[in-house]
Amino acid sequence: MRILITNDDGISSDGIVRLARAAKEFGEVWVVAPESQRSAASHSITLHNTIDIYPCEDFPIDGVHAYYCSGTPGDCVRVGGLNVMPAKPDLVLSGINYGYNVASDIQYSATCGAAFEAAFQGYHAIALSEGACDCHEVTDKYVKQILKELIDTPLAPGIVHNVNFPSCALADCKGILYDRKISRGMFYKDTYDEVEKLDNGGIRYMVNGHYNEENEPGTDFRAITDNYVSVGIVNNIGY
């Protein structure tokens, strides 16, 4: 199996290294990831600028073909599958993202955006995310098990798997919940704070996210706030 891995946290992210290590058990691994942070880039691609690809000589997992890209995660999937790899991938993994991608956050997520692009290209795609903390016990315990299950689970066109691991200690994790629906809620209810007044009547604003855990039973959001691993599917635009 040829596996292409990307992310939106950049080639140096701990999450992509851990995912590549896990994926090696399932096939030949290629990594094409942004050179730096691209969070909240959604499904954007580069149209009016060139895209530069460089080999990542110091990627820490032996046997992985690793490259970094000047573009977006969506670009990484497109150029990676069409040009960098010698043949198209059988599977695209996006992640492991630093921060959950559930509920309304999915529409902004470049982790999910890369998976959507993979689905557009006709590849089997899985997006993986975890809580934004340094506790990876649950992820590292379950990631290979979930990959093994989902790799052989067929998907209809335009649909991707979306997996989120809670940031709790392993002892506090209650297990895995499958077929989670997408919550209509949001982790952060945003406002914008005025930072300073600018010349010519301009005003500079900065987003201010207010943490929120209101969510519905049976959803991806509820699963992770209850310390479960959430596994579900997400439809792409037009499907």
C-alpha positions in Angstrom: 0.0 0.0 0.0 1.3 3.5 -0.9 0.4 6.0 1.9 0.7 9.8 1.6 0.7 11.7 4.8 0.3 15.5 5.2 -0.8 17.9 8.0 -1.5 21.5 8.7 1.0 22.0 11.6 4.1 21.7 9.4 6.7 19.1 8.6 8.3 19.5 12.0 5.2 18.7 14.0 5.4 15.9 16.5 2.0 14.6 15.3 3.1 13.9 11.7 6.2 12.1 13.0 4.1 9.8 15.2 1.6 9.2 12.4 4.4 8.3 10.0 5.8 5.9 12.5 2.4 4.2 12.9 1.7 4.1 9.2 4.9 2.3 8.3 3.3 -0.9 9.5 0.7 -0.7 6.7 2.8 0.2 3.7 5.2 2.5 1.9 5.0 6.0 3.5 5.5 9.3 1.7 5.2 12.6 3.6 4.5 15.9 1.9 3.7 18.5 4.4 3.8 22.3 4.7 7.1 23.9 5.6 5.4 25.8 8.5 2.0 26.3 10.2 -1.1 26.3 8.0 -3.9 25.9 10.5 -7.4 27.1 9.5 -6.4 27.2 5.8 -9.4 24.9 5.1 -9.5 23.4 1.6 -7.5 26.2 0.0 -5.1 25.6 -2.8 -2.4 27.8 -4.5 -3.4 29.1 -8.0 -1.4 32.4 -8.5 2.0 31.5 -7.1 4.4 28.7 -7.6 4.7 25.7 -5.2 8.2 24.7 -4.1 8.9 21.2 -2.9 12.1 20.3 -1.0 13.3 16.9 0.4 13.3 16.8 4.2 16.7 15.2 4.8 16.3 15.1 8.6 12.9 13.5 8.9 13.3 11.3 12.0 11.6 8.1 10.7 13.8 5.8 8.7 12.5 4.5 5.4 10.0 7.4 5.0 10.2 9.6 1.8 9.7 13.1 3.3 9.3 16.4 1.6 8.1 19.9 2.7 6.0 22.2 0.6 5.6 26.0 0.4 1.9 25.6 -0.2 -1.2 24.6 1.7 -2.1 21.1 2.9 -4.4 20.8 -0.1 -1.5 21.6 -2.3 0.5 18.9 -0.6 -2.1 16.3 -1.5 -2.4 17.4 -5.1 1.3 17.8 -5.8 2.3 14.9 -3.6 -0.1 12.4 -5.3 0.3 13.7 -8.8 4.1 14.6 -9.0 6.2 13.7 -6.0 5.1 10.1 -5.6 6.0 7.7 -8.4 2.3 6.5 -8.4 -0.9 7.7 -6.9 -1.5 6.9 -3.2 -3.8 4.2 -2.1 -4.4 6.1 1.2 -4.0 9.6 2.4 -3.6 10.4 6.1 -3.9 13.9 7.4 -2.6 14.7 10.9 -2.1 14.0 13.6 -3.4 17.5 14.2 -2.6 19.5 17.3 -6.2 20.4 18.4 -9.6 18.8 17.8 -11.4 19.0 14.5 -15.0 18.4 15.4 -18.3 20.2 15.1 -18.1 23.6 13.2 -14.3 23.6 13.4 -14.3 21.1 10.5 -15.2 23.7 8.0 -12.0 25.8 8.9 -9.7 22.8 9.4 -6.9 22.4 6.9 -6.4 18.9 8.4 -9.8 18.0 7.1 -9.4 20.2 4.0 -6.4 18.0 3.0 -8.5 14.9 3.5 -11.3 16.4 1.4 -8.8 17.1 -1.4 -7.7 13.5 -1.2 -11.3 12.4 -1.6 -11.7 14.7 -4.6 -8.7 13.1 -6.2 -10.3 9.7 -5.6 -8.1 8.6 -2.7 -9.2 6.9 0.5 -8.7 9.6 3.2 -8.5 9.7 7.0 -8.2 12.9 9.1 -6.8 12.4 12.6 -6.6 15.0 15.4 -6.0 15.1 19.1 -6.4 17.6 22.0 -4.0 20.5 22.1 -1.9 19.3 25.0 1.2 17.2 25.6 -0.6 14.1 26.7 -0.6 11.7 23.8 -1.3 8.5 25.7 -4.8 7.8 24.2 -3.6 8.6 20.6 -0.6 6.4 20.8 -2.6 3.6 22.3 -5.3 3.5 19.7 -4.0 5.0 16.5 -2.7 1.7 14.9 -5.9 -0.1 15.9 -8.1 2.5 14.3 -6.0 2.8 11.2 -6.2 -1.0 10.7 -10.0 -0.9 11.0 -10.5 2.2 8.7 -8.0 1.2 6.0 -10.3 -1.7 5.0 -13.6 0.3 5.5 -14.8 1.4 2.1 -16.1 5.0 1.6 -18.5 6.4 -0.9 -17.1 9.1 -3.2 -16.4 12.5 -1.5 -16.5 11.1 2.1 -13.6 11.0 4.6 -13.1 9.4 7.9 -12.6 11.9 10.8 -10.9 10.6 14.0 -10.4 12.6 17.2 -8.5 11.4 20.2 -9.2 13.0 23.7 -6.4 14.7 25.5 -7.1 12.9 28.8 -4.7 10.3 30.4 -5.2 6.8 29.1 -6.6 5.7 32.5 -9.4 8.2 32.0 -10.3 7.3 28.4 -13.6 5.4 28.2 -12.9 3.7 24.8 -13.9 4.4 21.2 -17.2 5.6 19.9 -18.0 5.0 16.2 -20.5 6.6 13.8 -20.4 9.9 15.6 -22.4 12.6 14.0 -21.1 16.1 13.5 -22.1 18.5 16.2 -23.7 21.8 15.4 -21.7 23.4 18.2 -18.3 25.0 18.4 -15.4 24.8 20.8 -14.8 28.5 20.7 -17.4 31.2 20.3 -15.4 34.0 18.8 -15.5 37.7 19.3 -13.1 40.3 17.9 -11.2 42.7 20.2 -10.0 46.1 19.0 -6.2 46.1 19.2 -5.5 49.6 18.0 -6.7 52.4 15.8 -4.9 52.9 12.5 -4.3 55.8 10.2 -7.1 56.9 7.9 -9.9 55.7 10.1 -8.7 52.0 10.2 -9.1 49.7 13.2 -7.0 46.6 13.9 -8.9 43.6 15.4 -7.7 40.3 16.9 -9.9 37.2 17.3 -10.7 36.2 20.9 -12.0 32.7 21.3 -14.3 31.9 24.3 -14.1 28.2 25.3 -17.4 26.3 25.1 -18.4 22.7 25.7 -22.1 22.9 24.9 -22.8 19.9 22.6 -25.4 17.3 21.6 -25.5 13.6 22.6 -24.2 11.2 19.9 -21.9 13.7 18.3 -18.1 14.0 17.8 -18.0 16.9 20.2 -19.8 15.1 23.0 -17.5 12.0 22.5 -14.3 13.8 23.2 -15.6 16.0 26.0 -16.7 12.7 27.6 -13.2 11.3 27.1 -14.0 8.9 24.2 -12.1 8.6 20.9 -14.5 9.8 18.3 -14.7 8.1 14.9 -17.1 9.3 12.2 -17.4 10.3 8.5 -17.7 13.7 6.9 -19.3 14.5 3.6 -17.4 16.8 1.2 -19.0 19.7 -0.6 -21.4 18.5 -3.3 -21.9 15.0 -1.8 
